[in-house]
Amino acid sequence: MSDFEPPGSGQQPDQPATPPGWYTDPWDPQAMRWWDGANWGAQTTAGSPTAPNASPTNTSGLSDVGSWIGETFRLATRRAGHIFTIAMATVLPGSIALTLTAWAASADLQVEKTAARRSGSAECVDDPLAAGCWPSYDFTGWDSSWLVPLALAAAFSLLMYVLASVSIAHQMHAAADDTPATWSESLIAGVRNVPRWLLFGLLAALSFLGLIVVSSVVGGAASPALGFLLGIVSLPLMLLLWVKFSFVTVASAVAPKRTNLLAASWRISTDTLMPILGRLIVLFTLWIAMSFAGNIVTAPISSIASAGIDQEQLADIVDVSGPSGVWGIRDLLGSPAPMALGTILNTVVQIASLAVVLSGLALLYRQRGGPATERPSATSPPLTA
């Protein structure tokens, strides 16, 4: 007897097949999933199996917002150890590499301040933005040979962030399916799937960019009024693309090979555009709130990161009415150690916020039946009673 034989399997061949109804979800034993008689549906619910032919009450497959938010935080908290390890192996090295490269590039960099000629004059009081009312600044001593190392360090940092995102998405989807997955398994899945994320992520970005360019160029070539109208029209279209392509990262982490990730992400919000949009807005709000709260919590430690900065020199530089002068950036910043500490704290805040967002996206992806390699076939019938 197979793992997904229907109730009544083993009966005589002339007996009816498994009738439609709610049965134990093969991807989540704690939930029920609708079986239409031939295929598993997207809708799930809590509780016990229903009588055959009972119609599903939630055709979207989405849990209510409160339950979804609670589950989002529960999954992120439960896999916090794996998430932290993935971040330490990816985002942190990339951020530190960029910070140290920028530090090395600032060896001969200087900021030259030219004092405001008319600061405090009656003209500046009446018109603070008038010429000569503000100091001017120039940066000198820049060595252009650092452009390539800086570009490589920035690309490496970005690539590590993408790798972390795909790896954490894999870990969060495994948590949503209640499937064991070590941090190394998720990291390997991330390494394997980053190339296709780059491909489909670039295509998604080009769709946004194309919409902006078309509205700007066409509007600018015609008239300001048309440009304004096209800008208004493009906003809901950009919002639509945001909803449709928000699941590319999760799909890249778990979808089978040769899956069109844009199409897979697009189908998640089919018939549920507004509910998905509402939940994405909730995730975006949570991301902003967690980033802000994280910065507040880490502020006392972050003050250590700024302790090496020469506050007196900094005050002279930003003083609008202060004298002219030349300051070395290296002398102003002091040791690179405080900068590295600030980078570590920023990484922790970023990853905590990212994990919550990806946890919420993975739950939505799962509830809407997004393609995933570790799932049983959608045509595998329910377990035998």
N, C-alpha and C positions, 0 to 999 in steps of 0.2 A: 504493500500500500504506500503510495507516494505521500509526501509531506502536505500536499495541497489538494487531496481528494475531497470531493464534495460530500456533504452529509448524505448518508444513505448509500455511499459507495460500497460495493460488495453485495448489493441487492441484485435481483435478476435484471438482465439487460433491457427487458421491456418496461421497467419502472422508470418514472420521469426523472429528468436531470435535476440538478440542484435548483430549487426555485429562487426567485429574487427575494432579497431580504438583507437584514443587517447581520453580519457575521464577524467573528474575531479578525481584526486587521492583521494580515500576515507580516506587516512592517512594524506594527506596534501592538503587542498582545494586550496592552491595557486599554485599547480603543476598539471601536467597531467600525467597519467599512462596508459601504453598500455594494452588494453583488447583484447585478441586473439579470442574472441568469446565464450570462456568457462572459462578462468582463467585470473587473473591479472598477468601481466609480471613483471619482476624486473626493467625494464627500465622506467625512468621518464624523463620529460622535462618540460620546462616552456612554457606558451602560451595558446592558445585556442584549443578546440577540433578539430580534423582533420576530414576529410571525411572518411567514412567507407572504409576499406581495405587499407588505407594508411599504409605503412610499417614503423616501428620504425627506426629512423636514428642512435640511440645510443643503440646498443644491449647489452652493458655491464651494463646499468643502472646507471653508474657513471657520476656525473657532472664533468665539466672540473676542472682542478686542482686549478685555480684561484678562481672560485666560491666556491669550496669546502673549501679552506683555509679561505676565507672571512666568510663563514657560520660557520666554526669551531670556530673562535674567537667571532662571534656574539652570538652564543648560550652560550658559556662559560661566556661571559660578562653578558648576560641577566639573567643567573641563578647564578651569582656570590654570591648573598646573601645566597641562599640555600647551595651553595658549602662551603662557609665560615662557616656556622653554623654546617654543617656535620663534617667539619674538626675539629672545636672546641670541638665537642662531641666525637670524635674518636681518631684522630691522636695525637692531643695535649696532652690529658691525658696519652696516651701510651708512648709518648716521654718523658714527664716529670717524669713519674713513673720510666722509665729506667735511666734517668739522676740522680734522687735522690737516687736510689738504688746504682748506681755506686759511687756516692758521699759518701754514708754511708760505702760502702765496702772499701773505700780508707783511712779509719781512721788511720790505723797503717802502711799503705804502704809507703815505702821509696825507693828512687833511690840512689844507691851507684855508684859513679864514680871513676874509677881508671885511673889516668892520663897516657897519652901516654909516654912511656919510651924514645923514640927517636924522638919526635916531633921537627921539624926544622933541623934535621941532613941532611947531604948530601945524605945519603941513602934514606931518606924519600922524598927528593926533586926529586931524580931520579925515585923512585918507591913509590908513595904516599900510595899504598895499602899494602906495606910490613908490616910484623908483628911489633908491637910496635909503629907504626906511628899514630895510632888513639887511643883515650881513649876507655875503655870498660865500660859497664854499667850493673848493676845487680839490680833487684827489690827484696826487702826483706820486711818482715812483712805482707805478704799476708795471710789472714785468709781464709782457704778453705771452712769454713762453709758458706761463702757468695756465693758459686757457685750455689746453688739451688735458692736462691732469685734472683740472677742475671739472671739465665736461665729463671725463671718464668717471670721476668720483661721484658726480651728480647722477650719471646714468646707472652706476652700480647701486647707489642708494635707492633710486627709484625701482630698480629691478628687484632689490631685496624686499621692498615694501609690497610689490606685486606678489612675490613669492610667499610672503607672510599672509597676504590676503587670501590667496588660493588655498594655502595649507590650512589656515584657520577655517575657511569655508568648508573644507573637507572634514575637519574635526567637528564642526558644528552640525553638519548634516548627519554625521555618524551618531552624534548625541541625540539629534531629533529622531533618528531611527532606533535609538537605544542599542546601537551596535558598538562593540569595543573597538577602539582605534588608538594606538599609541601615538605620541607626538612624532616619532620617527616615520611611522607609516603615513601620517598626514603630510610630513615634510617631503617624503619621497613622491607622494601623489602631487604635491605642489610643483616639485621640480619637473615631473613628467608632463604636467598640464599647463605650465606657464607659457610655452610657445603658442598654444592655441588661444590662450587668454590674450596674448599680445596681438594675435591676428584679428580675432573677433572684437576685442576691445578697441583696436585701431579703427575697424570698420564702423563701430558704434560712434566713436569720437568724430569720424569723418561725416557721419550723418548729421550730427549736431553742427559741426563746422560748416557743412554745405548749406544747411538751413540758414545759418547766420549770414554767410557770404551772399547767398541769393537775395535775401531780404535787404541787405545793406547795399549791394551793387545795383540791383534793380531799382530800389527806392531812391538811391542817390543819383542814378542816371535819369530818372524821370522827374520827380519833384519832391520837395520836403514833405508835402502832404501825403503822397503815395508811400514815401519811406516810413512815415509815422504809422500809416495804416498797415503796411506789411509787418512792421515791428509788432503791432498789436496782434495781428493774425498769427505771427510766428510763435508767440508766447505759449498759447495752448498746444501748438504742435510740439514745441520743445518739452513741454510738460508730459505730453503723450509719449515721446521718445524716452524720457526719463523713467516713466513707469514701465514701459515695454522692455527696456534694456537693463533694468536694475538687477536682474538675476543672472547676468552673464558670468559673474565671478563664481557663484554657486554652481551654475551649470558646467563651467570649465573644470571645476574640481571633481564632479561626480558623474557627469553625463558620459554615456558610452562613446567610444572612439567614432570618428566620422559623423558625430552629431553636429548639426548646424546650431551653434550656441545662440545666435541671434533669434532664430526661429523658435528654439526651445524657450528662451526668455520671453519672447513675444507672446507665446501661447499661455503662459502662466496667468496673465490677466485677462484672458478671453472670457467674456461675460461677467467679469468681476472687476472692471476697470476702476470704478469709484471706491469699492472696498479696499482694493490693493493700494490705490492712491492715498487713501486715508491712513493706512498702516505705514506707508513709506514716509508720510509727513510726520507720523509719530516717531519713527526711527530717526529721522533727521533732527527732530526736536530733542530726542534723547541724546543724540550724538553731540549736539551743541551744549546741552545742559551738563553732560558728563565731562566734556572738555573744559568747560568753565569751572565746574566744581573741582575737577582734578587739579587745575592750576591754582585754585585757592588752597586746597589741601597741601600741595607741594610748595606753596609760596615760602614758608619758613626755611625749607631746605634750599629753595632756589635763591634765596638771599645770599647763601654761601657762594653760589656760582658767580654772583656779581661782586663779591668782596674783593676780588683781585683787580677790579677796574679802578683806575685813579679818578676818584670822584671830583677832585679839585680841577683836574684838567678837563674832565667832561663838562663841569659847570662853566668853565671859561669858553668852551667850544659852543655851547648852546645859548650862552648869554647874548641876547639881542643887542644890548648896549655895550658889550664887552669889546676889548681891543682886538686888533688883528694878531694873528699868530700862526705857527706851524707846529703840528703835533704828529708824532709817529703812532700809527695804529697799534703796533706791537707794544710800545711803551704804555699806551692807553689801556690796553686789555690786560696786560700782565701775563701770568702763567696760563697755558692752555688747559690745565687741570680743571679750573672752574667751568670752562666752556664744555668740557667733556661731561662733567656732572650735570650741567643743564641739559645736555643732549640725552643723557640717560633718563632723567626725570620726564622730559618731553616724550620720549619713547614709551614709557610706562603709561602715560595718560593717553597717548594715541592708540596704543594697542587695546587698552581697556574699552575705549569707545568703539574701536573697530570690531572687537569681539561681540559686543552687544548688537551692533548693526547686523553683522553676518549671522548671528544666532537667529535674529528675527527673520532675516531673509531666508535662511535655511528652513525654518519652520513653514513659512509661506510656500516655499518651493515644494516641500514635502506634502503639505496639505493639498496643494493644487496638482499633485501627481506629476511633478517634473521628472524627466528621464534620469535614471541613476543606475549605474552598473550593478550595485549590490542589491537591488530590489528583485523580488520574484516577478515572473511575467504577469502582466495585467490580465492574462487569460487563465492563470492558475486558479482553479476553483477553491472554495473555502475548505478549511480543515474538517475532517470527519468528526461528528459529535462523539 
